[in-house]
Structures are given as C-alpha cells and as structure tokens.
Amino acid sequence: MAVVLITGGTGLIGRRLSQLLAEKGHEVVILTRNVKSAGNSNYAFALWDPQTGAIDVNAVTRADYIINLAGAGVADKRWTAKRKKIILGSRVKSGQLIVKALRENSNHVKAVINASAIGWYGDDSRLNNEAAFTEEMPADTGFFGKTCAAWEASVAPITEMGRRLVIIRTGLVLGREGGALKEFIKPVRAGFAVILGSGSQMQSWVHIDDICRMFIYCMENEKMSGVYNGVAPVPVDHKTLTLEIAKQLKGSFFITIHLPSFLLKWLLGEVSVELLKSLTVSSGKIRREGFQFLFPSIQPAVKDLLSVK
C-alpha cells in the first residue's frame, strides 16, 4: 500500500481516481484549500493553497507518490483576460508549489504524475502529413498551447531532483459525474442532438476509467517516465460522438440540429475555439508501454457511461 497525495482530488478525474486507488489498497490524501468543507471520511485531507504557497508538510513527508491534477476549468467561463490569468496561474503555481515542497522538505516521494492536456498541440492544421499528433510535437503558440507548455515546465525541475516524472496530456474526458458528457446529454434529454459547427472536427476522447487507470499505471510502473497522451485509440468526429450519445439515450426519437460556428463564438467568445477545433491525437506510445484500454472505441464507452450502475 502506498500513500498517494492528490491535488485536484475533488474534480471529475480526481474523484474517480481516488476511488480506484482506494480499491487497490492505496491510502489517498487529498490536498485542498478548505479541509473543513471536504468532509469525505473515505479519504484523508490536507491543506494546501498554491496562491499563498501554503502546504501541509506532514502530508508531503508521508507521501510515496504525488498526482497533480490541479487547474481551473478551461471551458467553465468566457476567456476574459482575468480568466486566462486564472487558468494559467492555477496550473503553474500548483506545479511550482509541489517542486518547492519536495526541494525544501525531507521526503521519500518516488514519482510525480502530472496532468497536462492535448491542448498542447493546437489543432489538426499543424499535422502536415502526419496522421495524428504524437508526444514529440512542439507546443502550439496559441493561448492553451502556451498554457500547457508553462504547466509542464513548472514541474520539470522534479527530474533534476532525481525523481521520476510522468506527464499525461489528457483528451476530452467522458465521465458519468460531470464534465463534457453532462453537457452533451442536456439537450438530448430534451430531444435534440446539437452538433457544434460542422460536426466534422475530430475529438480525441477518453473514458473516465481509462484515464484514471492510466494515471495509476504510470504511478505503479517504475519504467514509466516522460510524456504520454491520455486519449482512446480511436478518435471520432464531433457529429459521430453526439449522435452516438443521442441514439443510446433516445433511440431514434430525437432531432438533429446544428449550432453554427458564428453563433457559438457569439455565445462563448474565445472558448468556442476549443470546442470547434479538430484535434487528432495518438495513444500509440502509452499502448506500446503495455497499457490496455477497457474502452478503445466510442460505442462501448458511451454504452457503459449511460448504463445504470
């Protein structure tokens, strides 16, 4: 049994990851800014605040592994200058605080598994003649590409300490308890399958259980280091994903409508760029390391996520 320190443990990935870690017998300690309001007796909670640089040193010294998922939601609000600063700062400051805590306190942390995002790559216009993005591609020069680059750079000093560092660039995570799937389902329940833009944009998605298993796989296997894409082997276009959800929820009793790109941009501003861009990302590297997906294709993934558990 290992002691696993998790940041972002109350988010979509963090909640499921904590469950899976506990099922495997690991002790989970969630770093949070408000220990009193955490209130989940299944896990331990410890204080941290990247904004002020506060962190519970005892939690760090007890930890065998750290999984860093912290970061403000990318598509939660319009991208004002203030919101962009929060998105970037929440990621960079979290990484910097982990590095500082490891550097300044005696500890036996074996590895840090850090989240990033496939936003690193920009969009498919950068692919040239390649079929999909691989981990060696340089970061895009747009806002989210630069954010991912700064995010990953914030934890890079961990390798200089002689510690193992794994970075997982997550794709579109589909889970039961929130995130993107919840937004897809809302109009479908009302009888509408809403296609954003042309619907031809490729989406590199991943089932919540697979991305969480990937974090655990990278944590438990000492051979794992460097960057891996956290996406399913078979990406799909947006229209296919939307219609698959609609078919499994409503059969044939729904109406397909298109939300034009210009209207989406008017409603959401710059955030719409992330929703409309086509992004085809390869999972080949993580599969060559022996990781096996439970849900490699979209139909069984959606069926599982929409089933009653």
N, C-alpha and C positions, 0 to 999 in steps of 0.2 A: 504493500500500500504506500502510495506517495502522497505528499501534501502538495496540492495544486492551488496556486494563487491565481485568481481570475479577476481581470478588470473588465468592465462592461458585462458583468455577470447577470444583470437584470434585463439585458436586451434579448432579441429574438434568438440569436445564436447562443448567447451566454446561458439562458435558461435551460435550453435543451442539452447543451454541453455539460452543464453542471449535473443534470440528471444522469447522463450516460457515464460520466466519471464516477459518480457515487455508486452506480450499479456495478461498476468494475472494481469497487472496493477502495477507490481513492478518497482521500479527505479533501473536501473542497472548501476553500476560504475565499470569499468574495470581497474584493476591495470596493468600498462605496463611500460616497461623501456624507451619507446620513445613516449611520449604523442603527440608530434608534428606530427608524422607519422601515428598515429592511424586514425584520420580523418573520423570517422563514427559518424555523427551527431545524430544518433538514441540513442546513449548512452553517458554517461559521462566517461571521462578517468582521471586517477590519476597516479602519478608517484610512482614507486617502483623499487628497484633493490636489489634482495637478495644477490648478490655478494658483494655489498658495504654496505648493511644494510640500505639503504635509503628507506623511505616510507612516503607517504603523510599522515600526522597525521590527518588532517581535514577529509580525507576520512574514516579513521578508526573511528573517533568520531561520524560520521554521520551514520555509518553502523548499521543495525539491524541484518544482517547475513553476514557471510563470507563463500564463496565457493572456496576452494583451489584446482585448477586443474593443477598447475604449475609443469613442469617437462620436461626435454629434451626427444625427441623421442627415444624409445628403439631400434627400428629396422631401424632407418634412416641411420645409418652408421655402418661400421665394429666396433667390440668391441676391440679397442686398449686399452691400459692402460689409455691413456688420455681420451678416450671416456667414459670408465667406470666411471672415476672420475667425468666427467660432468654429466652423468646420475644420479649418486648418489647425488652429490653435489647440483644439481638443485632442487632436491626434499627436501633434508634435510634442506638446507639453507632457502628455501621458508617457510617451516613449522616453523623453528626457528624464522624467522623474524615476522611471524604472532603472535607467542607466545609472543615475546618481545614487539611488538606494543600493544598488549592487556594488558600486565602486566604494561607497563610504561605510558600508556595514559588513561585518563578518557574516558569511552565508555559505550555503552549500548547494545553491541553485545549479542544476545540471544543464538546463536549457531554457530558452525563452522562445515561445511560439507566438509570433506577432501577426495580427491581421493586417492586410492591405486590401486593395481592390483592383479589379480588372480595368477600372477607370484609368489606370496607369497607361493603357495602350491607346487611348483616344477613340478612334473608330476605324472601320474597315477600309477607309480610303488610304490608310497608311500601310496596308498589307502588300501592295505591289503585286508580285506574282505568287506570294505565299498563300496557302490555303487557310491558315489560322495563325493567330498570334502565339508565339512561344515566349518563354521566360527571358530570353536573351534580348528581346526588343527593347530599345531605349524608351524612356518615358515620353509621353506626348507633352507638347508645350502649352496645352490649354490648362484651364484652372484645375480640373480634377487630376490631370496628369501630373502637374506640378505639386499638387497636394499629396498624391501618393508617393512621389519621389521624396518629398520632405518627411513624410510619415516613415518611410523605410530608412531614410538616413538618420532619423532620430534614435533608432535602436542599433544602428551599425556598430557603434563602439563596443557592443556586447561581445563581438568576436575578438576584439583586441584584448579582452579580459581572459581569453581562452575558453569562453563558454560557447556552447552550441546555440546557433540562432537559425530559426526557420521562419520564413515569411510566406504566408498563404494569401494570394490575391484572389479574394472571393468574388464570385459572379453574382447573378441575381438569385438570391436565396428564397426558396419556396418552402414555407412552413405553415403549420396549422394555426399558430397563435399570433398571427400578425404579419407585418412585412408586406411584400408585394402581392402575395396570393390573396390576402384580405381585400386589397384594392381591386383585383381582378373580379372577385366574387360579388362585390357590392352591386354593380349594375346587372350582373347575370341573374341574381335573385329577383330582380325586378323585371326580368325577361329580355334583357338587352346584352348582346355581346359587343362591347365597344372596342373597335380597332383604332389604335392611335396612329395617325398619319396614314401612310400607305399600307402599313402592316407587314411590309417586306423586310423590315430591319431585323437582323439576326440577334437573338438573345441567348447569351451563354449563361444558362441557369444551373442550379444545383439544388437537390433535395436537402432539407434541413438535417436529416440524419446522416447523409453522406458528408456534408461539410463538417459536422461535429465529429464524425468518425475519423475524418482526415486530420483534424487538429490532434486527436488522441493518438492516431497512428504516428504522426510526426513527433509527438512528445515521447512516446514509448520506444521508438526505434532510434538507437544511437547513430545509425548510419545516415539519418536524415538531416540535411542542413541546406541552407540556401533558400531560393525562391521556388515556389510551386503554385501553379494555377489551380484554384479551387472551383472547378466547373465540371459539369457532367460531360461524358464523352460525346454526346450527340446534341449540339445546339439546335434550336429551332427558330423559325421566324416568328415575329410577334403575333401575326394572324393565326398561325397554327396553334400557338400556346393559348391564345384567347379562346379559340373555338373548341379546343380540347376540354378546357375547363367548362365551357358552356354546355357541351354535349354531355359531359358526365354529370352535370348538375341538373340539366333541363331536358335531356334527350334532344328532340327536335323542336321543342316549344320555346324558341327564343328568336329574337330579331337581331340581325347583324347590322350595326351602324358604324360609320367611320367618323372619327373626330378629326377634322382637318388640322394639319400641322400649324397653320397660322392661328387657328383658334386656341390650340393648346399653348402656343407661345404667348398669346394674349392673356390666357388664364394663369399660366405658371411662370412666365418670364424665362430666364436663362435655365432654370431647372428642366424645362422641356427638352433641352439639348440632350440631357442624359436619357430621357425617355424615348427619344426618337432616333438616337444614333444606332447604327448597326455595328455589332461587335462580336466577332467570331474568334473564340479563344480555345486553344488546345489543352487537353488534360493529359497529353501523352507522357509528360515527364513523371507525374505522380503515379501513373499506371505502370511505368517501367520500373518504379521502385517497389512494386508489388501490391499497391493499394487496389482493392477491388470495390467497385461501386455496387451498392444494392439497387440503385435506380439509375441505370445508364441512359435511359430514354424517357421521353416525356409522358407517354400514355400510362405506364405503370406508376410513375411518380405521382401524377395527378390523381389517379385512382386511389392510391394509398393515402394521400393527403386529404382527400374528400370523404374517405370512409369514416365511419363512426368507430372510435377507439374505446 
